[in-house]
Amino acid sequence: MALTLDPRSDDKLCPNAFGFFRKDGREFVITNLATPMPWTNVMSNGKYGLVISQNGGGFSWGDNSQVSRITRWNQDLVEDRQGRFVYIQDLDSEHKVWSTTRQPTAVEAELDEVVQGLGYTTFNRRVDGIESSHTVFVPQDAPCEVWTVTLTNTGGVTRRLRIASYLEWQLGNANDWHHEFHRLFYFSGRERDFVYARKLPGLQHDIRELEPEQPLAFHGVQGLCVDDWLSDKSSFLGRPADLTLPGYLFGHVPGLENPRWNDPVASAIGSIELEPGETRTLVFTIGSVPTVEEAAELVRRFNPDTYAEELAAVQQNWVEFCERSKVETSDAAFDLMNNYWLKYQSLGARMIARCAYYQQGGAYGFRDQLQDSLGMLNLDSEITKRQLLTNAEAMYDDGVVRHWWHPNTDIFVESHHSDTCLWVAYGTLAYLEETNDLEALGIECNFLDRQTQKFGSKATLLEHCFRGIRRTLSKLSERGLPFIFAGDWNDGLSHAGIDGKGESVWLAMFLYDILQRWQPILLEIGQVKVAEEFKAAADSLQNAVEQFGWDGDWYLQGTRDDRVPLGSSTSNAGKIFLNPQTWAVISGIANPARAEKAIASAKDKLVRPYGALLLAPAFSQVDPWVGYITRYAPGLRENGGVYSHASTWMVQALAMQGWHDDARSLYKAMIPCNGRNAERYVAESYVMPGNVDGPDSPFEGRAGWTWYTGSASWMYRMALEWICGIRASREGLIVDPRSGSQPLNYRLKRQFRGDVFHFDVQGTGEVSHVECSTADFQCGKLQSTGTGAEHFVKVQLA
């Protein structure tokens, strides 16, 4: 493939100063734990989740990382020493204390590596002749996490060791900072194999009843004969408190029974003996369940005899899911990111966990998880369908939607952005292109009642799409451009249109794309009048954009409430914005000459060796007519940095424009493990960042906000659809790989409507011959039989 990287080695893929990928691409091994920022993993099964760093820092939660936090944690990107830990103490030399993770003791190890895998993290250490392998995972179907700690005596004498686990309970909202007050409401208890804690229920104001009982959190262990269970922080750490050398381990404080009076923690403390060469496995659990009985059942379930099977099930589940599509090229980074890590990040962190180290969301974002779900279409279209229906039911009957909301709570924000109400219509189009499931349009979905904030009237999914579209069409300026309100897709333009006068040229393009693509579907299902309505609206938008949106060499982002243009050559800052240039091509709204000029301007002024900037130059002064984007330091995030999500749209626009070498070059530049300076990049090499600092930052090329970013899903879609050139349409699977100046050679496995297609693409140029004896190929499209058949397709370029 034209995407060429450093050649593969026999043992390591894409190595850098801090680690490498295993040969199969499913694990990243951190060999230098002194990473510039915490390098993390995110795991969740929807009932329970956790974030864990290479130091052992991080936190756990129940069904929602924001409102159901289980363990206490403070986001400290430098120390990263608050988490859930296991201490080891040499009882024959009591001052020798270390931990199975680098933190909190920070003891140097003879061997120290961390394996970040799909659904698990393993800490391998050797300290003073004791090897420890500490694996953390979240089972597929249980509301808990499991730590397996395997200890091996590599020396020639018997070792007597004390083992102590330690964590602090949070049990509630992540922002519950008033600990001196809130700890009054904790209750702790103890059973044979575990300790537990619960927040006592509150009192209702209007009736003399208790609120529903809160979940019970527990911490248990199997394989260790426990000498003491502690539930009081001061009893474990002593005075002065020191996580590095807990006072209890040195006899400074007695084990106390303080289940309700002090800071609540959980600690299991016991002793073991290891003969020379002997290995022992201990299994710890943390979880959140309704009852003590259920906690006891889970503690018994995960033990030294069963954990391996449970862990293997998690690993196999992720591998099977990710390998529903698979690509093989000469580019190791391209392959491993698209075969495993982009999918794992999109589904695991963004959709299921909705959380990461840098952002503890917990909520559904109306745009966010819906866009993430589009990357699941060729893997499991039911995931996308469920998300579409979930989003549809976050809409009011006037087409307004919730910007974000916490499921099963009354915590939400109604959207005041101009584009959010369009994403159900956009996502439904993508779903129909993949599945051609027109019956889904008839599924009835609830509308929210604004008075009660409960479900009220119902209508079909199709009607929900119409309401969102018509909401936007009803909010046009006298020039025919949509109002921007508190921002379009770019949330940072938060004040550009709050007086109801600012306009968004980008939104006109986005809406145009939706209106155009809906028309043939509407004609097919007999909605002729709506199709005509949408065509007339699209034509009007196109005229408005061409008349008022062109700046001479590129398109404006829009206008402010005071009608000063955003993204104009006359602007002091933010002279050119990326999104209107890319969507001028993606939507097809621009005439060919302007489309080419706009993309050429974006390439010249915005593309850097690490991605495409969202705008340039950065704002250096706060501008109340623009929004909070101007409060960011220049070059950070949306303010003149690479916003990775938007940069992927530049990849698509370049490919659609026929500039395939540029599209592949930009895609390659955005891959985190693509030979970049890991010290300067700072973030994990195995997942996408939300942003990369631009040239107006002193840290140009530095990544931030990893895991919780929609760019992972878009990167995966761009790889299959525009780099490989295989994408879905309602009429069939489009086969349109184009090489650019260098040969395009790859193999790709892709599901489509129940069948599996195996592509072998070779050559330079455009498609000259397609050979597939098991599937119809007409007008550049392959047809699925829907029978689960496998098809082997040879594509020759010339």
N, C-alpha and C positions, 0 to 999 in steps of 0.2 A: 504494500500500500504506500501511497505517497507520504503518509505520516511516518517519518523515520525518526527513531530515537537511538539512544545508546543501545548497542546490541545486548541481547539477553546473556546472562551468565548461566552456568549450570545450576547454581544454588540460590542466587539472589536476583530479584527483579527490582529495577529502579532504585538502587541504593543511594543514600545520602548520608549526611553527617550524623544522623540520629537513628537510622535503621534502614530496613528494606522489606520488600514483599517476599513471602515465600513463593516458590516456583509456581504453585497452582493459583496464586493470586488471591487466596481467601484469607490470608493473615498478613498483617503488618507487624514486624518484630522491631520493637524499640530497643536498641542496644546502648544508646546513650540517653539516660533518663533526664539529663539536664537540658531538656527542650526549652526553646525560648518562651513558650506558653504551655499551659497544660494540654496534653494530647490525649483525647478522651475517647470513650465509647458510650453509646446510648443503647439501652435495651428495654424492651417493654413487650408485654403480651396483651395490652389493653386493660388488664385488671391491675397491673403492677408494673412499675418501671424504676429504672435507676440510671444515673450518670456516674461514670467512674473514670478517673484520670490515670496516667501512667505512674503517678505518685501514690495512688490509693485514695485520693481526695474525691469528693462527690457527695451525692445524696440519693435518697430513695423516696418513692411516693406510692400512694394507692392508685385510684383510678384517675387522678388528676394531679399533675405536678405542682400546680399553683395552690389549690384549695385543699389538697389531701396529702400534704408533705408529711412523711413519716419520720425522717431524721433531720436534725438541725444541720444547717450549712450556711456558710458565708462565702460569697463569690470573691475570692482573693486570688487574682491571677498570678501573684508573685509567690506567696508562701504555699498555697494549695495544700494545707495540712489539716483540713477539717473533713472528716469522713467516717468510715466504718473500718476498724482496724483489728489486727490480731498481733499481739505481742508474744515474743519468745524470750524466756529468761533462763540462763544457765544457772541451775541451783547449786552447782559446785563452785561457781564464781559469780556471786549474786549481782555484781555490778555489770555483768554482761547482759544487756537487754537490747534487743533489736525487734524489728517487726517484719512481717512477711511482705510488706510493701515498703517502698522507700520512706514514705512518711508514716507515722509522725516522728520516728526516732532519727531519721536521716543518717543511720549508721552505714558506713561504706561496706559494700559487699564484694566478695571475691568474684562472684558471678551475679550480674544484675541485668535482667532483660524482661520486657513486658510484651506479651503477644496480644494485639488487638484483633479479634476475630469476629466473624459473623454470628452475633448472639452471645459472645462470651469474651472474657478478658482473663489472661493468665499471667501471674507474676512469678517468675523463676528467680530464686536468689540462693546464694550459698554464703553463709556467714559462719566462720569458726568451725568449719567441718560439718555443719548442718545444712542440708539442701532442703529448701521449701518450694513447693509448687502450689500456688494459691489461685484457684480458678473461681471466677464469679459468673453466674448466669441466671437468667430468669426463665423458669420452666414454661412450656407452651401453654399450660392450662391451669396454673395455680397462682394465687395472689401472693407471691413471695419471691425472694431471691435466695440463691444457694451459694455458699462459699465452700469449696472443698479445699482443705489444706492438707497436703501430703508432705510428711517430714521424713527425711532419710539421714541416717547417721553414716557419713562417709569416712569416719575416723576409725581408730583401732581400739577405742575404749568405750565403755558404757556411758551414755549421757543421760543425766537427769534434767528434765526441762519443765518449766512452768509455762503454761499456755493461758493467755488472757485475751478475750475478745472485748471490744469496747465500741459503743456508739451512744449518741445522745438523741433522745426523742424530741420530735417537734409536734407531731400529731395535730395538724391543722393547717391554717393558711401560711403560705411561705413568708408573708409579710408580717406575721405575728411577732413583732419585735419586743413587745413589752413583757419580757420573760418573768420579771419579778412578780408581775400580777398574774399572768396566765398560768404559771406553774402551780398556783393555788388549786387549780381544777384538775390536776392529774391524779390518777389513781394507779398504783402499781401492785402487782401480785406475783406469785411464784408457784410454779408447779415443779414436778420432778426433773423434767428435761428442758424447761424454759422459764423465762420471766416474761411478763406482759405489762402493758400500760394502756391506759385509756383516758381520754378527756371526759370528765363527767358532763352529762347533758345540761344544757341551759334551761332556764325557766321562761315559759311564755308570759307575755305581759297581760294578755287579755283573758286567759283562763288559767286555772291552777293545775296545769299539766306540764310535764317535762317535754322538751324537744326530743326528737328521735335519738336513740342511743348512738353514740359515735362508734366507729369501728375500733376493734381491739388490735393493737400492734404487739407483736411478740418477737422474741429472739431466743432460739434454741440451739442445741448442739447434740450430735450423736457421735459416738466413738471416743468421747472424753469423759472420764470420771470427774465430775465437777466437785471441787472442794468448797466453792463459795459462789453464790450469785449475788451481784451487787446491783442496786437500782438507784444509788445516790452518787452523784458526780464527785462530791467532796470526799467520800469514802474511798474512791478509786484513785483520784489524783493527789490527794493530800494537800498540805500547805507548805510552801507556796505551790500552787497548782502547776503541774508541768507534764504536758503530754509526752515529752521525750522520756522522762523517767518517772512514771506514776508512783506516788508514794506508797500505795498498797503493796507493790512488789518488793518493797524494802522494809515492810513492817512498820511504816511511819503512822499508819492509821488502821484502826480495826475495821473489819467488815461490819457494817451497821444495817439495821432494819429501818430504813426510812422511806417507806413506800409513798408517802404523801406530803412530806414536809420540805424537801430540798429539790435541787435540780435533778430531773429524772434521766437516768441513763440505763443501759443494760450491759452487763458484763458477766461472762462465764469464765471462771478461773479453775484450772485443774492442773494436774501434774502427770507426766508420762516418763517412762524410761525407754531408751532406745539402745539396743545392743549394737555392736559394730555391724554395719551393713543392713540393719533393720529399717523397714519403712512402715509408717503408720499414717492412716488417713482419718481426718476429723471432718465432719460435715456440720456447718453452721447454717442456720436459716434466719431470715428476717421476713416478716409478712404482716398482712393486715386482713383480718377476718372478723365476722360478727361475734364469735363466741370462743370461749376457752377450749371447748371440745374440738372445734375446727382447727384451732392452733395446735393442739396436741396431735391431731391426725396428720397435719402437714409436717410437724417435727419428726414424727415416726416415719413418714413416707420417704423423706430424703435422708439417707443414711449411707454408711460406707459400702453397703452391698448394692445399693440401687442408683446412686448418683450418676454413675457412668452411663447407664442406659438413658437416663433423663437428659443428660448433657448431649449425648449422641443424637437424641431425637431433635433437640433444638438446632444442632449443627446441620443435620440432614434436611430439616425443614427449610432452612435458609438457602442451602445449596440447591435444593430442588426448585424452589421458587425462582431464584436468580437465574438458573440455567434453563428456564423456559425459553429464553433467548440467549444466544451465545455467538460471539464474533471472534474470528481468528485472523489476525493481520501480522505484519512484521513489526508492529508497534506495541511493545509490552504495556506501556502506560494506557494506551487507548483500550486495549483488551481488558485488562484487569479492572479498570474503572467502570467500563460498560457491562462487563459480565457479572460483576459483584457489587462494587462499592457504591455506585450511583443508585442502584435499586435498593440496596440495604439502607442507605441514608434516606431515600425518599419515603419508603414504606415504614421502616423501623422508627426513625427519628421524627420525621415530619408528620406522618399520618397517624401512626399508632401512639408513639410516646408524646408527640407534640411538645417536645422539650429538648433542651441541650444545655451544655455548660454555660453558654453565653446568653441564652434566653430561656427562662423557665415559663413557657407559654401556658400549656394546659388547655387553652381555648382553641376553638375552630376559628380560623380567619376565613372570611367568606371567599376571598380570592385564593387564599393560600393553599388550604388542603384540597380545594377543587382543582387548582392547577397541578398540584402534586399528583392527584389521582389520574391525570391524563397520561402520565408516564407509565401507569399500570395497565393501559388499555390492551397492549399486546401480550401482557403477562396474565392478567385476570380482569377482564372487562367488568365483572360484577363489582369489583372494588370501586371502579369509576361510577358505575350506576348507583351504588349505595350512596356515594358522596354527592352525586347530583341530586338525589332525592332528599338527602339531609339538608343541602343548601337550599333547595326549593322551599323547604319548610321553615327556613329562616327569612322568608319574604313576607311583607305585608301586602294586603290586597291592592295597594296603590303602586306596587312595584318597588318600593323602598325596601332595603334589606338591612339586616344587622351586619355591622362591620366585622365584629367578632363576638363570640359568646362561649361561655363555659357550659358544656352539656350537663343536663340534670340540675341546673341551678338557675337562679334569676339574675345572674351576673352577665351583662351584655352591654354593647354600645351600638346604637343605631348609626348606620353609615351616613355621613354627609359628603362622601366622595362621589364623584360623578360617574365612575365606571363600574362600581361594584355590582349594580343591579343588572349588568349585562353578562356577567360571567356564567350564569346558568345557561343562557342561550348559547354562549360560546362553547362551553363544555359539552352541551348536548350535541352540538354539531360534530365535535371530535368523536364523541361516543357513536354517533350514527355512521360516521365514516369508517370506523373500525368494525362495527357490528351489523350495520343496516337494520337494526332492530327498531323499526318504525312503531311497533306496538308499545314501546316504552313511552312514546309521546302521550298515550292515553292513560298512563298511570295517574291516579288521583293523589294529590298532595295537599296538605293543609296550608292555609295562609295564617299568619299571625294576626291576632286582633290587637290593635294598638292600645285599646283601653284596658284590656285584661292582661296583655302580653302572653296569652294562651292561644292555643289553636282555635281558629274560628271557622270561616268558610273554607270550602275545598274547590279545587279545580285541577285540571290535568296538568301534567308537566309541560305540555305544549303551551297552555295558557299562562303558566308561570314565565315561560320564555317570552311570550308576547308582552306580559305586564312589564317586565324589565326593560324590554326594547322601547315600548311606548312611553315609559317613564322618561327615558333619555330623550326621545324625540319630542316630548312635551316641554323640554327645558333647553330650547335653542335661543340664541341671541337673534337680534333683528338681521344680522348678517348671515344667519343660517348655520352658525357653529355652535356646538354644545357648550353649555356653561361648565366651568371647571369646578366651581364651588370650593370645597376644602381640599382640593387635590384630585387629580385623576389617578392613574396607576402610580404615579410618583406622589406618595403620601407627603413628601417633604415640601411640596408646593401648597402648604396648608393654609396660607392666607391669600393666595392669588385670586380667589374668587368668592370669599366669604360674604361679600356684599351682593353677590348674585349678578355680577357684570362681567367677570373674567371669563375667558373662553379657552377651550382646549382643542388645538388642531390635532394633536395625537388622538384624542377621543373620537373626533370625527372620522379618522382613519380606521380605528378599531371598530366603530359602529358600522362603517361602510362595509368592512370585511364580513361582519355578521349578517348584515342585510343581504349582501350579494349571495352568500353561501346558503342562506335559508330559502331563497326563491325557488330553486328546482325541487326542493323537498316539499314546499307548500303546493306547488303545482301538482306534484305526484299524489298528494293526499287530498286534493280537491279544494284547497284553500286559495282559490284563484284571486279573490279580491284582496286578501292579505298580501299575496305575492306582488300584486300590482302596487299596493300601498308601499311595500318595502322597496320596490324598484324605483318608484318616484322619490322616496325619501333618500335612497342611495344616490340618485342622480343629483338631487339638490345638495347633498353633502359634498359630492365631488366638485360641483361648481363653486361652492363656498370655499373649500380648501384651496382650489386652484386660484381663486380670485383674491382671497385674503390671507392664505397661509404661506405663500411663497415669499422668501426673503431675498431672492436673487441667486444664491448659490446653494441654499438648503431651505428646508421648511422650518417655520416657527414651531415652538412648543405650544404657544398660545398667547393669550394676552392677560394682563392683570386687571383688577377692577377699575384701575385708572386708565385702561386701554393702552398702557405701555406694553410693547411686545416682550415676550419671554423667548429667549433663544434667537436673538437677532444680531446681525453684524453691528448694529448701533448700540447694543448693550455693553455696559462696562464689564460685567461678569456674566457667565452663562450665555455666551454668544451663540453657541450651538448645542442643542440637546440631541442625544442619540435616538430616542424612541421615534420621533416623527420621521427621521430619515429611514430607519429600518422598516417602519410600518407603511411608509409610502410605497415600498416595494412589496412587502408581505401582503398588504391589502389589495394591491393592484389599483389604487386610487390615482396614482400619479401617471402622467403621460411619460412615455419611455425616456424622453430627453431629460426631463426633470428628475425622474427616478435615478438615472445614471449619475446625474450631477450631484444629487443629494447623497448618494452612497459614496461617491468619490470624495465629497467634502468630509463625510464622517470618517472615512478611511484615513484621510490626510490629517484631520485635526483631533480625532478621538482614539484611534487604534494605537495601542502601545504593546510592547513585547509580553505583557501579562494580561491583556484583555482590552476591551473597548470602554473608554470612559463614558459615564452617563451624561456628562456635560463638560464644557471647557470654555474659558478658564473658570476656576473655582470662585465662589463668593468669598470675599474676605471681610465684609461688613454685614452686620445683621440688617435685613431689609424687611420691614413689616408688611410690605406689599407683596412679598414672595412667600415667606413661610419659614418653618423651623429648619429647613435645609440650609439656610444662611447662617444658622447658629453653629453648625458643625465646623470644626477646624477645616481649613482649606485642604482639599485632597482626600478627605475622609468620607467614606460611604457615598451617599448620593451627591455630596458636594465636591464634584470633580474627581471622584474615585471610580474604579471599576465596580459597578453594581452587577455582579455576575449574572443574575437573572436576565437583565436587559442585554448584556453582552452576548448571550446565546442567540438573541434575536438578530444580532448583527451577523452571526454565522449563517443563519437562514437567509437573510437578505442578500448576502454576498453570493451564496449558492444559487438563489433564485435569479440573481442578476447574471449568472454564468461565470462568476469570478471564483472558480472552484479552488484554485491554489490559495487565494486569500482566505476563503472560508476554512480550509483545512489548517492553514497557518494560524489563524485566530483560535480555532478550536484547540489545536495543540498547545498554544500559549496559555490557555486557561486550565489545562490539566494540572492538578496540584503536584504530581510526582514527576513532572516532565523536566527533569534535569536542572531545575532551578536551584538557587542558593537557599538551602533550607534554613540557614541562620537568619537570613534577611526576610524570608517569607514568613517565618515564625509559626505558622499554623500547621495542623496535621497534613501529612502528605497523602492521606488516603480518603479524604472526603472533601467536598466542595466548600469553599468559603462563600459567605454572602457578599463580601466586598474585598477589594484590594486597593491599598492607598495609591493615589494618583501622583502626578508630577509636582503638584503644589504642596505635597506633604514631604517633610524631611525623611520620612520612612517609605519612600516610593517602592512599591512592590511588596509591601507588608500586607498579609492577609488578616482578616478578622471575621468573627461571627460565623464559625463553622457549624456544620451539622444542620442547624435550624435555618435552612435557606431553600427556596424553591428552585434554585439554579441546578440542583442535582437532577431533578426530574426533567427539566428542560435540556440539560446537557445530554441525558440519555436519549431523549427524543431527537435532538439534533444529530446525534451520531447515526442512528438508524435511518432517519428520514432524509437527511440532507448531506451527510458525509458518505454514507453507504448508498443513499438514494432509493431506499425501499420504504414505501409508505402506503397507508391505507386510503382507500376512497370507497364510496358506496358502490361503485361499479366493479371493484376488485382491488387487488394488491398491485400498486403501481411499481413497475420495475424501471427505474430511471437513474442508474448510477452514471456519473460523469467524472472523468479522471482529472481534468486539468492538464498540466504539461507533463506530469509524471504518471507512470502506470498505476492503476488501481487494482490491487490484488487482494481479495479477501474471501473468507467463507463466513456465512451467516446463517444461523438457525433462527427462524421466526415463526411464531404461531399466528394463524389467521383464520378466524371463524371455524374453529374446531380442528383444522388441519395444521400440519407442521411442514413448513417449507425450508429446504436446505439450499442455500444459494452458493454457487461457486462463480465468482466474478473475476475476470482477467482482462487486461488490455489497457489501451490508452485511447481516449476519445469518448464517444458516445456509444450507446447500445447499437450493435450491428446485428446480433443474432442471439436469440433466446431459445434454449432447447429444454423442453419438459414434456415427457410423454404421458404423464399422469394427470395433468391439469390443463384446462383450456387457457390459452394466452391470446387475447384479442385486444387490439388498440392499446398496447403497452401495459395491459393489466392481466394478472393471473386470477383465476377463479378458484374458490374453495369448494370442495365437495361436501364439507360439513360432516364427514364421516370419521374424522380422526386420522385420515390417510396421511402418509408422508410423501412429500414431493421433492424430487432432486432437480434443481434448476441450474443449468449452465448458462452463464451470460458472457458473451464475448463483446468487448469494446473495440472500436476501430475508428 
